[in-house]
Amino acid sequence: MKQSKDIVNHFNIKQFQDDLISWFEQEQRILPWRENQDPYKVWVSEVMLQQTRVDTVIPYFNNFIQQFPSLESLANADEEKVLKAWEGLGYYSRVRNLQTAVKEVQEQYGGKVPDTAAEISKLKGVGPYTTGAVLSIAYGVPEPAVDGNVMRVLSRILSIWDDIAKPKTRKLFEDVVRLIIAKDNPSYFNQGLMELGAIVCTPTSPSCLLCPVREHCRAFHEGVQTELPVKSKKKSSKTVQLTAAVLTDEEGKVLIHKRPGKGLLANLWEFPNVEMAEGAGSEQEQFRAYVWTDYRVKVSLHEPFASIQHVFSHLVWNIQVYRGTLDSEIEETPIMKKVTFEELKDYAFPVSHQNILKAFKEAAFKG
């Protein structure tokens, strides 16, 4: 692995800064979180944008800020409402960590988002990228904000052939950015790199002829821009077979329960479901045994009405979904409730279970 100083040797840093920033000033997209440099709003946007497309984030950001317009309002908000506002964005640990972190800011820093890397990086869920993004955009601190977009752009511009899937490579890119960042305008420099990766220097078929920093790009001059970045393949995802059911009682109320407070999709609500085990009986038998063990309720399952697949970054759920009825009374608890279909809108569900509900309604089952 080359050293960062060797990588930027003979690279016209000042001209690159000027070309990138001038382009960003003229061509930047109008986005709601760019209306001002409010550290709280910058922070929320950066958390939302992790692993999520800009077009998807815009309506979520506007709705979220409307509900929680200030750091204080988010810190004091009920978690159920926060999760509901995030519903559909996925990666729910992001918003749980965000709310925990803003509470820390409220308690330890008087509601002011810290303006130093040492302080902000101690907050829950705030890694090097978020640290750099918030500090550079909101406070003008020349701190690197390196994500996959930025590594792709710089791997081409500077012809860096290290595997970007390896943690040590991210550290190399951070060191490189520290050497080339515009200290008088780190906000536009970092945002310019991000914007370039989003609309010009894209993963496939980069628009090199439209690139404002093409003359600086070593990969373009060598004709290898489509070969970079180098990224090793992820391990194959695990596939899990699940059986779920929309269970209704005589009044037409439906049974839902809350997932555990830790782990995948923590604290979200869902319809009863169980992972299938080989050789343990049919889907119906395993599901009935599960609800009796966990809920102490007898159920009847009718016909399956949907097959739902949901893909996580590391996991694939294949869910066979049944319509069912509750055949005995159930004792409700804070994590297990019977609610009307109208009341379901007040509870945050993961996308997979939103799709179950959608399929149920389309099948016109009402109990």
BELDATA-V638300 format. One line per field, one symbol per residue. ss: DSSP state (A for helix, B for strand, O for the rest). phi: phi as a letter, one per 40 degrees, with the letter a starting at -180 (. if undefined). psi: psi as a letter, one per 20 degrees, with the letter a starting at -180 (. if undefined). Layout:
BEGIN
ss=???
phi=???
psi=???
END
This chain:
BEGIN
ss=OOOAAAAOOOOOAAAAAAAAAAAAAAAOOOOAAAOOOOAAAAAAAAAAAOOOOAAAAAAAAAAAAAAOOOAAAAAOOOAAAAAAAAOOOOOOAAAAAAAAAAAAAAAAOOOOOOOOAAAAOOOOOOOAAAAAAAAAAAAOOOOOOOOAAAAAAAAAAOOOOOOOOOAAAAAAAAAAAAAAOOOOOAAAAAAAAAAAAAAOOOOOOOOAAAOOOAAAOAAAAAOOAAAOOOOOOOOOOBBBBBBBBBBBOOOOOBBBBBOOOOOOOOOOBBOOBBBOOOOOOOAAAAAAAAAAAAAOOOBBBBBBBBBBBBBOOOBBBBBBBBBBBBOOOOOOBOOBBBBOOOAAAAOOBOAAAAAAAAAAAAOOOOO
phi=.ccdcccccgbcccccdcccccccdcbdccbccccabddccccdccccccgbcdcccdcccccccccbcbdcccccccddccccccdhcgfcccccccccccccccccbggbcdbbcccccccdgccdccdcccccccbgccbcbbbcdccccccccbfbbcccccdccdcccccccdcbccccaccccccccccdccbbccdbfcccccccbdccccccccgbcccbccacccccccbbcbbbacbbbccgcbcbaccdcbgdfdgccacdaaccbcgbhcdcccccccccccbfbcbbbbccbabbbbbccbabcbbcbbcabcbacbccbdbabbbccccdccbcbcddcccccccccccgcbh
psi=pqqhhhgjpjpngghgggggggghhhiqqoqhijhrkohghgggghghiokpqghhhghggggghhhmirgghhhjqphghghhhipihrlihghghgggghhggghhjkjppqjqhhghiiqpjoahghggggggghikpmpqnoahghhgghhggjmpjqoiiphhhhhghghghhhiqohimhghgghggggghhigmrgqlqmhiipikhiiohhghikkhiiqrpoqqqqqqppppqprqopqahijqqpqrprriqapkpjqqrqpqqppppjjrrggghghhghgghilqqqppbqqiqoppporhjqppopppqqrqpirqpoqrhjoqprrhhihiiqpqrghhhhggghghhikpj.
END
